């Protein structure tokens, strides 16, 4: 993988081995099972969420990612190595306004007992509840205001995790081919097989890491409080789509003559301006 600068308002773009350019946007998501996969013109790039999370956590909006294969390198299973790589290169401020998405009213997606909801807030905050019946996980709850410092120190080091029973299924799907105890927290029948965890609640922190990466598919910083319970990539993508739908609805409403507009406030997200 090679990371290269991109011009203002380019967004994050993946270049597949054959040269196909695949923008990191919701319309290019083709799979959300186990990981986030993008696709275009028959080409796919897999497991983009940790790199996307690192870029978002550092406030990097424009980037070209060139890959020699169809999956982003797993490295240590977290976003920390990507953060180190991006920080070593440095970043510059480009001559364009950074336009945030500011949540004005609640937006919610759910699937049974699993849900994601975003409500108005002055900053991006993620509050996550992970409730699992496996004894090594149990119930873990964490809430962070996502700033560059909190992301780098509290979120980025949290490694991906998986169950030993799922390894063969994932590899048949073309995922986790480089997975090992060096870059995955592996959960056996009763306990974690690794020597130790980086945080006592590393599992829920990694869920927040993944969510930050998937929210970056919006292409703009989000300002709102995201409350999650037992989400996953597919549900994350549904929240992104719901936010985009609310934005489109608000744009249509703003173009209507005033006397034809509904009396109630239907806005779910409004574009704002932030220095960038």
C-alpha positions, 0 to 999 in steps of 0.5 A, a space after each residue: 500500500 502506498 499513500 499519496 496526497 490528493 487535491 482539495 475536495 478529492 476525498 479518499 480514493 482507492 486505486 486498485 491494482 489494475 488502476 481502477 479508481 474507487 472513491 470511498 463513498 457509500 455508493 461504492 460499498 458492496 459488502 459489509 459482512 465482517 469488513 467494509 468492502 468497496 467496489 467499482 467496474 468489477 474491482 474490489 478493495 477490502 477491509 478499508 475501515 481501519 485506514 479510513 478511521 485513522 484518516 478521519 481521526 487525524 482530520 485528513 479529508 483527501 488521500 489517494 490509496 494505491 494497493 497492490 492487492 485487493 485488501 488493505 494490509 492488516 498490520 497490527 489489527 488496529 489503526 495505530 500503524 496507519 496513524 503512525 504512517 500518516 503522522 510521519 508524512 505530515 499533513 497540509 491545509 488545503 485552500 478549501 473550506 471544510 464542510 461539516 455535517 451538523 445533525 439537527 434532529 435524531 436519525 436512527 437505524 435498527 435491526 432487532 435489538 441492535 441500533 445506531 442513533 445520532 442526535 444533535 451535539 456540538 462535537 462528534 461523540 460516540 457512546 457505544 454499548 457492546 453486549 455479548 454473551 461470550 464470557 470473554 466479552 460480556 457487556 462493555 460500555 464506552 463514550 468518547 468525544 472524538 478529537 485527534 488526541 482522544 482518537 490517537 490515544 484511546 481508540 486507534 490502538 484497539 485491535 480487531 477481534 474475532 472468534 476462532 470458530 469464524 476464521 475458516 469462514 472469513 478466509 474462504 471469503 478472502 478476508 483475514 488472510 494475514 490474520 494471526 495472534 499478532 494482529 487479531 484478538 482471537 477469542 476461543 471457547 472460554 477466553 482470549 488466546 492472546 497474552 494480554 489486551 491493550 485495554 480492559 475494554 478493547 472490544 468496545 473501543 475497536 467497535 468505535 474505531 470501526 464506526 469512525 472509519 465507516 462514518 468517514 464514508 460520508 466524505 465530510 466530518 460529522 457533528 453529532 452524538 452517535 449512540 450505538 448498541 451492538 452495531 456492525 459494518 452493515 448497520 454502520 453503512 445503513 446509518 451513513 445512508 440514512 444521514 445522506 438521505 436526510 441531507 438530500 431531503 433537506 436540500 429538496 425542502 430548501 429549494 421549495 417555495 416557502 408557502 409549500 414547505 411542510 410546517 414541521 422540521 424534517 431536517 436530519 442533517 444540514 451542511 455547515 462550515 468549519 475551518 479546514 
